[in-house]
Amino acid sequence: MKLTKLSIIIPVYNEAATVRFILDRIKAVQLIENIKKEFVIVDDGSQDDSKELVHAFMNENPSLDIQFFEHGKNQGKGASIATGIFKATGEYLIIQDADLEYNPEEYNLLLQPILDDVADIVYGSRFLNKQEKRTSYFWHYNANKFLTFLSNLFSGLKLTDMETCYKLLNTQMVQSIRITEKRFGLEPEITAKISRIKGIRLQEVSISYESRRYNEGKKIGWKDGVRAIYCILKYGLFRMN
Protein backbone atom coordinates (compact mmCIF):
# COMPACT_ATOMS: atom_id res chain seq x y z
CA MET A 1 0.00 0.00 0.00
CA LYS A 2 1.18 3.50 -0.85
CA LEU A 3 1.10 5.52 2.36
CA THR A 4 0.58 9.20 1.64
CA LYS A 5 -1.24 10.47 4.75
CA LEU A 6 -1.24 9.62 8.45
CA SER A 7 -4.32 10.59 10.45
CA ILE A 8 -3.46 11.53 14.03
CA ILE A 9 -6.46 11.10 16.31
CA ILE A 10 -6.27 13.35 19.37
CA PRO A 11 -8.98 12.83 22.02
CA VAL A 12 -9.23 15.84 24.31
CA TYR A 13 -10.96 16.16 27.66
CA ASN A 14 -9.94 18.96 30.03
CA GLU A 15 -6.36 19.07 28.73
CA ALA A 16 -5.85 22.85 28.76
CA ALA A 17 -2.50 22.44 30.52
CA THR A 18 -0.97 20.35 27.73
CA VAL A 19 -3.06 20.35 24.56
CA ARG A 20 -1.29 23.27 22.91
CA PHE A 21 2.11 21.75 23.65
CA ILE A 22 1.17 18.41 22.08
CA LEU A 23 -0.31 20.07 18.98
CA ASP A 24 2.88 22.07 18.49
CA ARG A 25 4.96 18.92 18.89
CA ILE A 26 2.87 17.06 16.31
CA LYS A 27 3.17 19.99 13.93
CA ALA A 28 6.98 19.93 14.25
CA VAL A 29 7.29 16.23 13.37
CA GLN A 30 8.64 15.48 9.91
CA LEU A 31 7.30 12.14 8.74
CA ILE A 32 9.47 9.86 6.63
CA GLU A 33 8.93 9.57 2.87
CA ASN A 34 7.04 12.88 2.86
CA ILE A 35 3.96 11.36 4.44
CA LYS A 36 1.41 14.08 5.17
CA LYS A 37 -0.29 14.58 8.55
CA GLU A 38 -4.00 14.95 9.23
CA PHE A 39 -4.98 16.21 12.70
CA VAL A 40 -8.29 14.69 13.82
CA ILE A 41 -9.09 16.42 17.11
CA VAL A 42 -12.12 15.32 19.13
CA ASP A 43 -13.11 17.33 22.19
CA ASP A 44 -15.15 15.21 24.57
CA GLY A 45 -17.15 17.90 26.34
CA SER A 46 -14.23 19.72 27.99
CA GLN A 47 -15.16 22.16 30.76
CA ASP A 48 -11.85 24.06 30.74
CA ASP A 49 -10.16 26.11 28.00
CA SER A 50 -9.19 23.11 25.84
CA LYS A 51 -11.52 24.00 22.95
CA GLU A 52 -10.40 27.62 22.87
CA LEU A 53 -6.75 26.56 22.77
CA VAL A 54 -7.45 24.12 19.93
CA HIS A 55 -9.28 26.78 17.94
CA ALA A 56 -6.42 29.23 18.52
CA PHE A 57 -3.99 26.64 17.15
CA MET A 58 -6.21 26.09 14.11
CA ASN A 59 -6.50 29.82 13.44
CA GLU A 60 -2.73 30.23 13.67
CA ASN A 61 -2.09 27.30 11.32
CA PRO A 62 -4.56 27.57 8.44
CA SER A 63 -2.31 25.56 6.12
CA LEU A 64 -2.45 22.44 8.30
CA ASP A 65 -4.89 19.63 7.55
CA ILE A 66 -7.08 19.74 10.67
CA GLN A 67 -10.50 18.26 11.38
CA PHE A 68 -12.16 19.27 14.65
CA PHE A 69 -15.17 17.58 16.22
CA GLU A 70 -16.78 17.94 19.61
CA HIS A 71 -19.18 15.93 21.74
CA GLY A 72 -21.89 17.95 23.42
CA LYS A 73 -21.26 16.10 26.67
CA ASN A 74 -18.50 13.87 27.98
CA GLN A 75 -18.83 10.34 26.60
CA GLY A 76 -15.41 8.83 27.36
CA LYS A 77 -12.04 8.46 25.69
CA GLY A 78 -13.17 5.43 23.71
CA ALA A 79 -16.08 7.38 22.24
CA SER A 80 -13.72 10.18 21.18
CA ILE A 81 -11.34 7.73 19.53
CA ALA A 82 -14.24 6.02 17.75
CA THR A 83 -15.38 9.38 16.38
CA GLY A 84 -11.83 10.09 15.20
CA ILE A 85 -11.43 6.68 13.58
CA PHE A 86 -14.52 7.07 11.45
CA LYS A 87 -13.61 10.62 10.42
CA ALA A 88 -10.00 9.78 9.48
CA THR A 89 -9.07 9.99 5.81
CA GLY A 90 -5.44 8.82 5.87
CA GLU A 91 -4.48 5.32 4.82
CA TYR A 92 -3.20 4.80 8.36
CA LEU A 93 -4.07 6.37 11.68
CA ILE A 94 -2.45 6.64 15.09
CA ILE A 95 -3.92 7.59 18.45
CA GLN A 96 -2.24 10.45 20.32
CA ASP A 97 -3.32 11.41 23.83
CA ALA A 98 -3.45 15.15 24.44
CA ASP A 99 -1.06 14.92 27.40
CA LEU A 100 2.72 14.61 27.19
CA GLU A 101 3.18 10.93 28.08
CA TYR A 102 3.92 9.83 24.49
CA ASN A 103 6.40 11.45 22.11
CA PRO A 104 5.15 12.29 18.57
CA GLU A 105 8.75 12.25 17.32
CA GLU A 106 8.46 8.45 17.48
CA TYR A 107 5.74 8.18 14.82
CA ASN A 108 8.41 7.23 12.31
CA LEU A 109 9.42 4.24 14.44
CA LEU A 110 5.91 2.87 14.07
CA LEU A 111 5.62 3.77 10.39
CA GLN A 112 8.81 1.98 9.34
CA PRO A 113 7.47 -1.63 9.56
CA ILE A 114 4.50 -0.58 7.42
CA LEU A 115 6.75 1.00 4.81
CA ASP A 116 8.97 -2.10 4.87
CA ASP A 117 5.84 -4.22 4.29
CA VAL A 118 6.52 -6.47 7.26
CA ALA A 119 3.43 -5.45 9.27
CA ASP A 120 -0.18 -4.37 8.78
CA ILE A 121 -0.55 -2.92 12.29
CA VAL A 122 2.12 -1.65 14.68
CA TYR A 123 1.85 -1.18 18.45
CA GLY A 124 4.31 1.00 20.32
CA SER A 125 5.39 -0.89 23.43
CA ARG A 126 6.45 0.89 26.62
CA PHE A 127 7.86 -2.35 28.00
CA LEU A 128 10.33 -3.48 25.33
CA ASN A 129 12.89 -1.22 26.99
CA LYS A 130 13.33 0.11 30.50
CA GLN A 131 14.38 3.65 29.69
CA GLU A 132 11.31 5.49 30.94
CA LYS A 133 11.99 9.08 31.96
CA ARG A 134 9.60 8.72 34.87
CA THR A 135 8.62 5.48 36.57
CA SER A 136 4.99 4.36 36.31
CA TYR A 137 2.90 3.68 39.37
CA PHE A 138 3.66 0.18 40.69
CA TRP A 139 0.05 -0.95 40.44
CA HIS A 140 -0.41 0.66 37.04
CA TYR A 141 2.68 -1.07 35.60
CA ASN A 142 1.70 -4.47 36.95
CA ALA A 143 -1.95 -4.06 35.96
CA ASN A 144 -0.85 -3.35 32.39
CA LYS A 145 1.33 -6.46 32.37
CA PHE A 146 -1.52 -8.60 33.71
CA LEU A 147 -4.08 -7.20 31.25
CA THR A 148 -1.68 -7.80 28.36
CA PHE A 149 -1.11 -11.40 29.48
CA LEU A 150 -4.85 -12.01 29.77
CA SER A 151 -5.46 -10.43 26.36
CA ASN A 152 -2.76 -12.58 24.77
CA LEU A 153 -4.29 -15.69 26.32
CA PHE A 154 -7.45 -15.25 24.27
CA SER A 155 -6.15 -13.42 21.20
CA GLY A 156 -3.17 -15.66 20.51
CA LEU A 157 -0.96 -12.60 20.09
CA LYS A 158 2.40 -12.13 21.80
CA LEU A 159 2.14 -8.50 22.82
CA THR A 160 4.07 -6.86 25.64
CA ASP A 161 1.79 -3.79 25.85
CA MET A 162 -1.83 -4.21 24.80
CA GLU A 163 -2.88 -1.04 26.64
CA THR A 164 -0.53 1.27 24.75
CA CYS A 165 -1.96 4.48 23.35
CA TYR A 166 0.31 4.26 20.30
CA LYS A 167 -1.54 1.93 17.97
CA LEU A 168 -0.78 2.47 14.28
CA LEU A 169 -3.80 1.07 12.49
CA ASN A 170 -4.83 0.50 8.91
CA THR A 171 -7.72 2.95 8.61
CA GLN A 172 -9.89 0.89 6.29
CA MET A 173 -9.33 -2.18 8.43
CA VAL A 174 -10.23 -0.55 11.73
CA GLN A 175 -13.20 1.30 10.20
CA SER A 176 -14.64 -2.11 9.31
CA ILE A 177 -14.70 -3.05 13.01
CA ARG A 178 -17.75 -2.28 15.13
CA ILE A 179 -16.50 -0.31 18.14
CA THR A 180 -18.78 -0.25 21.17
CA GLU A 181 -16.63 0.66 24.20
CA LYS A 182 -16.86 4.28 25.39
CA ARG A 183 -13.94 4.44 27.82
CA PHE A 184 -10.66 2.58 28.30
CA GLY A 185 -12.26 -0.75 27.36
CA LEU A 186 -11.59 0.31 23.79
CA GLU A 187 -7.99 -0.97 23.97
CA PRO A 188 -8.82 -4.66 24.60
CA GLU A 189 -11.84 -4.45 22.29
CA ILE A 190 -9.80 -3.26 19.31
CA THR A 191 -7.00 -5.73 20.02
CA ALA A 192 -9.38 -8.69 20.32
CA LYS A 193 -11.22 -7.82 17.12
CA ILE A 194 -8.04 -7.11 15.15
CA SER A 195 -6.56 -10.45 16.22
CA ARG A 196 -9.41 -12.25 14.47
CA ILE A 197 -8.61 -10.75 11.06
CA LYS A 198 -7.21 -13.59 8.96
CA GLY A 199 -3.52 -13.24 8.14
CA ILE A 200 -3.05 -10.03 10.15
CA ARG A 201 0.59 -9.04 10.71
CA LEU A 202 0.96 -7.18 13.99
CA GLN A 203 4.34 -5.97 15.15
CA GLU A 204 5.55 -4.09 18.23
CA VAL A 205 8.29 -1.47 18.34
CA SER A 206 9.89 0.02 21.43
CA ILE A 207 8.79 3.53 22.41
CA SER A 208 9.56 5.88 25.28
CA TYR A 209 7.02 6.86 27.90
CA GLU A 210 6.82 9.56 30.54
CA SER A 211 4.04 8.74 32.97
CA ARG A 212 2.15 11.67 34.44
CA ARG A 213 0.72 11.75 37.95
CA TYR A 214 -2.91 12.03 39.00
CA ASN A 215 -2.33 15.57 40.20
CA GLU A 216 -1.21 16.32 36.64
CA GLY A 217 -4.49 15.10 35.17
CA LYS A 218 -4.07 11.34 34.74
CA LYS A 219 -7.59 9.90 34.45
CA ILE A 220 -7.39 6.10 34.38
CA GLY A 221 -8.29 4.34 37.64
CA TRP A 222 -8.94 0.92 39.12
CA LYS A 223 -12.49 0.80 37.76
CA ASP A 224 -11.05 1.05 34.25
CA GLY A 225 -8.84 -1.95 35.02
CA VAL A 226 -11.88 -3.98 36.08
CA ARG A 227 -13.68 -2.92 32.91
CA ALA A 228 -10.65 -3.93 30.84
CA ILE A 229 -10.79 -7.46 32.31
CA TYR A 230 -14.49 -7.62 31.50
CA CYS A 231 -13.80 -6.48 27.92
CA ILE A 232 -11.01 -9.02 27.43
CA LEU A 233 -13.41 -11.78 28.41
CA LYS A 234 -16.31 -10.29 26.45
CA TYR A 235 -14.46 -9.75 23.17
CA GLY A 236 -11.72 -12.35 23.57
CA LEU A 237 -13.17 -15.39 25.32
CA PHE A 238 -16.80 -15.00 24.24
CA ARG A 239 -15.94 -13.22 20.96
CA MET A 240 -18.88 -10.85 21.15
CA ASN A 241 -19.20 -8.19 18.42
C-alpha positions as a Markdown table, in Angstrom:
| # | Residue | x | y | z |
|---|---|---|---|---|
| 1 | Met | 0.0 | 0.0 | 0.0 |
| 2 | Lys | 1.2 | 3.5 | -0.8 |
| 3 | Leu | 1.1 | 5.5 | 2.4 |
| 4 | Thr | 0.6 | 9.2 | 1.6 |
| 5 | Lys | -1.2 | 10.5 | 4.7 |
| 6 | Leu | -1.2 | 9.6 | 8.4 |
| 7 | Ser | -4.3 | 10.6 | 10.4 |
| 8 | Ile | -3.5 | 11.5 | 14.0 |
| 9 | Ile | -6.5 | 11.1 | 16.3 |
| 10 | Ile | -6.3 | 13.4 | 19.4 |
| 11 | Pro | -9.0 | 12.8 | 22.0 |
| 12 | Val | -9.2 | 15.8 | 24.3 |
| 13 | Tyr | -11.0 | 16.2 | 27.7 |
| 14 | Asn | -9.9 | 19.0 | 30.0 |
| 15 | Glu | -6.4 | 19.1 | 28.7 |
| 16 | Ala | -5.9 | 22.9 | 28.8 |
| 17 | Ala | -2.5 | 22.4 | 30.5 |
| 18 | Thr | -1.0 | 20.4 | 27.7 |
| 19 | Val | -3.1 | 20.3 | 24.6 |
| 20 | Arg | -1.3 | 23.3 | 22.9 |
| 21 | Phe | 2.1 | 21.7 | 23.7 |
| 22 | Ile | 1.2 | 18.4 | 22.1 |
| 23 | Leu | -0.3 | 20.1 | 19.0 |
| 24 | Asp | 2.9 | 22.1 | 18.5 |
| 25 | Arg | 5.0 | 18.9 | 18.9 |
| 26 | Ile | 2.9 | 17.1 | 16.3 |
| 27 | Lys | 3.2 | 20.0 | 13.9 |
| 28 | Ala | 7.0 | 19.9 | 14.3 |
| 29 | Val | 7.3 | 16.2 | 13.4 |
| 30 | Gln | 8.6 | 15.5 | 9.9 |
| 31 | Leu | 7.3 | 12.1 | 8.7 |
| 32 | Ile | 9.5 | 9.9 | 6.6 |
| 33 | Glu | 8.9 | 9.6 | 2.9 |
| 34 | Asn | 7.0 | 12.9 | 2.9 |
| 35 | Ile | 4.0 | 11.4 | 4.4 |
| 36 | Lys | 1.4 | 14.1 | 5.2 |
| 37 | Lys | -0.3 | 14.6 | 8.5 |
| 38 | Glu | -4.0 | 15.0 | 9.2 |
| 39 | Phe | -5.0 | 16.2 | 12.7 |
| 40 | Val | -8.3 | 14.7 | 13.8 |
| 41 | Ile | -9.1 | 16.4 | 17.1 |
| 42 | Val | -12.1 | 15.3 | 19.1 |
| 43 | Asp | -13.1 | 17.3 | 22.2 |
| 44 | Asp | -15.2 | 15.2 | 24.6 |
| 45 | Gly | -17.1 | 17.9 | 26.3 |
| 46 | Ser | -14.2 | 19.7 | 28.0 |
| 47 | Gln | -15.2 | 22.2 | 30.8 |
| 48 | Asp | -11.9 | 24.1 | 30.7 |
| 49 | Asp | -10.2 | 26.1 | 28.0 |
| 50 | Ser | -9.2 | 23.1 | 25.8 |
| 51 | Lys | -11.5 | 24.0 | 23.0 |
| 52 | Glu | -10.4 | 27.6 | 22.9 |
| 53 | Leu | -6.8 | 26.6 | 22.8 |
| 54 | Val | -7.4 | 24.1 | 19.9 |
| 55 | His | -9.3 | 26.8 | 17.9 |
| 56 | Ala | -6.4 | 29.2 | 18.5 |
| 57 | Phe | -4.0 | 26.6 | 17.1 |
| 58 | Met | -6.2 | 26.1 | 14.1 |
| 59 | Asn | -6.5 | 29.8 | 13.4 |
| 60 | Glu | -2.7 | 30.2 | 13.7 |
| 61 | Asn | -2.1 | 27.3 | 11.3 |
| 62 | Pro | -4.6 | 27.6 | 8.4 |
| 63 | Ser | -2.3 | 25.6 | 6.1 |
| 64 | Leu | -2.5 | 22.4 | 8.3 |
| 65 | Asp | -4.9 | 19.6 | 7.6 |
| 66 | Ile | -7.1 | 19.7 | 10.7 |
| 67 | Gln | -10.5 | 18.3 | 11.4 |
| 68 | Phe | -12.2 | 19.3 | 14.7 |
| 69 | Phe | -15.2 | 17.6 | 16.2 |
| 70 | Glu | -16.8 | 17.9 | 19.6 |
| 71 | His | -19.2 | 15.9 | 21.7 |
| 72 | Gly | -21.9 | 17.9 | 23.4 |
| 73 | Lys | -21.3 | 16.1 | 26.7 |
| 74 | Asn | -18.5 | 13.9 | 28.0 |
| 75 | Gln | -18.8 | 10.3 | 26.6 |
| 76 | Gly | -15.4 | 8.8 | 27.4 |
| 77 | Lys | -12.0 | 8.5 | 25.7 |
| 78 | Gly | -13.2 | 5.4 | 23.7 |
| 79 | Ala | -16.1 | 7.4 | 22.2 |
| 80 | Ser | -13.7 | 10.2 | 21.2 |
| 81 | Ile | -11.3 | 7.7 | 19.5 |
| 82 | Ala | -14.2 | 6.0 | 17.7 |
| 83 | Thr | -15.4 | 9.4 | 16.4 |
| 84 | Gly | -11.8 | 10.1 | 15.2 |
| 85 | Ile | -11.4 | 6.7 | 13.6 |
| 86 | Phe | -14.5 | 7.1 | 11.5 |
| 87 | Lys | -13.6 | 10.6 | 10.4 |
| 88 | Ala | -10.0 | 9.8 | 9.5 |
| 89 | Thr | -9.1 | 10.0 | 5.8 |
| 90 | Gly | -5.4 | 8.8 | 5.9 |
| 91 | Glu | -4.5 | 5.3 | 4.8 |
| 92 | Tyr | -3.2 | 4.8 | 8.4 |
| 93 | Leu | -4.1 | 6.4 | 11.7 |
| 94 | Ile | -2.5 | 6.6 | 15.1 |
| 95 | Ile | -3.9 | 7.6 | 18.5 |
| 96 | Gln | -2.2 | 10.4 | 20.3 |
| 97 | Asp | -3.3 | 11.4 | 23.8 |
| 98 | Ala | -3.4 | 15.2 | 24.4 |
| 99 | Asp | -1.1 | 14.9 | 27.4 |
| 100 | Leu | 2.7 | 14.6 | 27.2 |
| 101 | Glu | 3.2 | 10.9 | 28.1 |
| 102 | Tyr | 3.9 | 9.8 | 24.5 |
| 103 | Asn | 6.4 | 11.4 | 22.1 |
| 104 | Pro | 5.1 | 12.3 | 18.6 |
| 105 | Glu | 8.7 | 12.2 | 17.3 |
| 106 | Glu | 8.5 | 8.5 | 17.5 |
| 107 | Tyr | 5.7 | 8.2 | 14.8 |
| 108 | Asn | 8.4 | 7.2 | 12.3 |
| 109 | Leu | 9.4 | 4.2 | 14.4 |
| 110 | Leu | 5.9 | 2.9 | 14.1 |
| 111 | Leu | 5.6 | 3.8 | 10.4 |
| 112 | Gln | 8.8 | 2.0 | 9.3 |
| 113 | Pro | 7.5 | -1.6 | 9.6 |
| 114 | Ile | 4.5 | -0.6 | 7.4 |
| 115 | Leu | 6.8 | 1.0 | 4.8 |
| 116 | Asp | 9.0 | -2.1 | 4.9 |
| 117 | Asp | 5.8 | -4.2 | 4.3 |
| 118 | Val | 6.5 | -6.5 | 7.3 |
| 119 | Ala | 3.4 | -5.5 | 9.3 |
| 120 | Asp | -0.2 | -4.4 | 8.8 |
| 121 | Ile | -0.5 | -2.9 | 12.3 |
| 122 | Val | 2.1 | -1.6 | 14.7 |
| 123 | Tyr | 1.9 | -1.2 | 18.5 |
| 124 | Gly | 4.3 | 1.0 | 20.3 |
| 125 | Ser | 5.4 | -0.9 | 23.4 |
| 126 | Arg | 6.4 | 0.9 | 26.6 |
| 127 | Phe | 7.9 | -2.4 | 28.0 |
| 128 | Leu | 10.3 | -3.5 | 25.3 |
| 129 | Asn | 12.9 | -1.2 | 27.0 |
| 130 | Lys | 13.3 | 0.1 | 30.5 |
| 131 | Gln | 14.4 | 3.6 | 29.7 |
| 132 | Glu | 11.3 | 5.5 | 30.9 |
| 133 | Lys | 12.0 | 9.1 | 32.0 |
| 134 | Arg | 9.6 | 8.7 | 34.9 |
| 135 | Thr | 8.6 | 5.5 | 36.6 |
| 136 | Ser | 5.0 | 4.4 | 36.3 |
| 137 | Tyr | 2.9 | 3.7 | 39.4 |
| 138 | Phe | 3.7 | 0.2 | 40.7 |
| 139 | Trp | 0.0 | -0.9 | 40.4 |
| 140 | His | -0.4 | 0.7 | 37.0 |
| 141 | Tyr | 2.7 | -1.1 | 35.6 |
| 142 | Asn | 1.7 | -4.5 | 37.0 |
| 143 | Ala | -2.0 | -4.1 | 36.0 |
| 144 | Asn | -0.8 | -3.4 | 32.4 |
| 145 | Lys | 1.3 | -6.5 | 32.4 |
| 146 | Phe | -1.5 | -8.6 | 33.7 |
| 147 | Leu | -4.1 | -7.2 | 31.2 |
| 148 | Thr | -1.7 | -7.8 | 28.4 |
| 149 | Phe | -1.1 | -11.4 | 29.5 |
| 150 | Leu | -4.8 | -12.0 | 29.8 |
| 151 | Ser | -5.5 | -10.4 | 26.4 |
| 152 | Asn | -2.8 | -12.6 | 24.8 |
| 153 | Leu | -4.3 | -15.7 | 26.3 |
| 154 | Phe | -7.5 | -15.2 | 24.3 |
| 155 | Ser | -6.2 | -13.4 | 21.2 |
| 156 | Gly | -3.2 | -15.7 | 20.5 |
| 157 | Leu | -1.0 | -12.6 | 20.1 |
| 158 | Lys | 2.4 | -12.1 | 21.8 |
| 159 | Leu | 2.1 | -8.5 | 22.8 |
| 160 | Thr | 4.1 | -6.9 | 25.6 |
| 161 | Asp | 1.8 | -3.8 | 25.8 |
| 162 | Met | -1.8 | -4.2 | 24.8 |
| 163 | Glu | -2.9 | -1.0 | 26.6 |
| 164 | Thr | -0.5 | 1.3 | 24.7 |
| 165 | Cys | -2.0 | 4.5 | 23.3 |
| 166 | Tyr | 0.3 | 4.3 | 20.3 |
| 167 | Lys | -1.5 | 1.9 | 18.0 |
| 168 | Leu | -0.8 | 2.5 | 14.3 |
| 169 | Leu | -3.8 | 1.1 | 12.5 |
| 170 | Asn | -4.8 | 0.5 | 8.9 |
| 171 | Thr | -7.7 | 3.0 | 8.6 |
| 172 | Gln | -9.9 | 0.9 | 6.3 |
| 173 | Met | -9.3 | -2.2 | 8.4 |
| 174 | Val | -10.2 | -0.6 | 11.7 |
| 175 | Gln | -13.2 | 1.3 | 10.2 |
| 176 | Ser | -14.6 | -2.1 | 9.3 |
| 177 | Ile | -14.7 | -3.0 | 13.0 |
| 178 | Arg | -17.8 | -2.3 | 15.1 |
| 179 | Ile | -16.5 | -0.3 | 18.1 |
| 180 | Thr | -18.8 | -0.3 | 21.2 |
| 181 | Glu | -16.6 | 0.7 | 24.2 |
| 182 | Lys | -16.9 | 4.3 | 25.4 |
| 183 | Arg | -13.9 | 4.4 | 27.8 |
| 184 | Phe | -10.7 | 2.6 | 28.3 |
| 185 | Gly | -12.3 | -0.7 | 27.4 |
| 186 | Leu | -11.6 | 0.3 | 23.8 |
| 187 | Glu | -8.0 | -1.0 | 24.0 |
| 188 | Pro | -8.8 | -4.7 | 24.6 |
| 189 | Glu | -11.8 | -4.5 | 22.3 |
| 190 | Ile | -9.8 | -3.3 | 19.3 |
| 191 | Thr | -7.0 | -5.7 | 20.0 |
| 192 | Ala | -9.4 | -8.7 | 20.3 |
| 193 | Lys | -11.2 | -7.8 | 17.1 |
| 194 | Ile | -8.0 | -7.1 | 15.2 |
| 195 | Ser | -6.6 | -10.4 | 16.2 |
| 196 | Arg | -9.4 | -12.2 | 14.5 |
| 197 | Ile | -8.6 | -10.7 | 11.1 |
| 198 | Lys | -7.2 | -13.6 | 9.0 |
| 199 | Gly | -3.5 | -13.2 | 8.1 |
| 200 | Ile | -3.1 | -10.0 | 10.1 |
| 201 | Arg | 0.6 | -9.0 | 10.7 |
| 202 | Leu | 1.0 | -7.2 | 14.0 |
| 203 | Gln | 4.3 | -6.0 | 15.1 |
| 204 | Glu | 5.6 | -4.1 | 18.2 |
| 205 | Val | 8.3 | -1.5 | 18.3 |
| 206 | Ser | 9.9 | 0.0 | 21.4 |
| 207 | Ile | 8.8 | 3.5 | 22.4 |
| 208 | Ser | 9.6 | 5.9 | 25.3 |
| 209 | Tyr | 7.0 | 6.9 | 27.9 |
| 210 | Glu | 6.8 | 9.6 | 30.5 |
| 211 | Ser | 4.0 | 8.7 | 33.0 |
| 212 | Arg | 2.2 | 11.7 | 34.4 |
| 213 | Arg | 0.7 | 11.8 | 37.9 |
| 214 | Tyr | -2.9 | 12.0 | 39.0 |
| 215 | Asn | -2.3 | 15.6 | 40.2 |
| 216 | Glu | -1.2 | 16.3 | 36.6 |
| 217 | Gly | -4.5 | 15.1 | 35.2 |
| 218 | Lys | -4.1 | 11.3 | 34.7 |
| 219 | Lys | -7.6 | 9.9 | 34.4 |
| 220 | Ile | -7.4 | 6.1 | 34.4 |
| 221 | Gly | -8.3 | 4.3 | 37.6 |
| 222 | Trp | -8.9 | 0.9 | 39.1 |
| 223 | Lys | -12.5 | 0.8 | 37.8 |
| 224 | Asp | -11.1 | 1.1 | 34.3 |
| 225 | Gly | -8.8 | -1.9 | 35.0 |
| 226 | Val | -11.9 | -4.0 | 36.1 |
| 227 | Arg | -13.7 | -2.9 | 32.9 |
| 228 | Ala | -10.7 | -3.9 | 30.8 |
| 229 | Ile | -10.8 | -7.5 | 32.3 |
| 230 | Tyr | -14.5 | -7.6 | 31.5 |
| 231 | Cys | -13.8 | -6.5 | 27.9 |
| 232 | Ile | -11.0 | -9.0 | 27.4 |
| 233 | Leu | -13.4 | -11.8 | 28.4 |
| 234 | Lys | -16.3 | -10.3 | 26.4 |
| 235 | Tyr | -14.5 | -9.7 | 23.2 |
| 236 | Gly | -11.7 | -12.3 | 23.6 |
| 237 | Leu | -13.2 | -15.4 | 25.3 |
| 238 | Phe | -16.8 | -15.0 | 24.2 |
| 239 | Arg | -15.9 | -13.2 | 21.0 |
| 240 | Met | -18.9 | -10.9 | 21.1 |
| 241 | Asn | -19.2 | -8.2 | 18.4 |
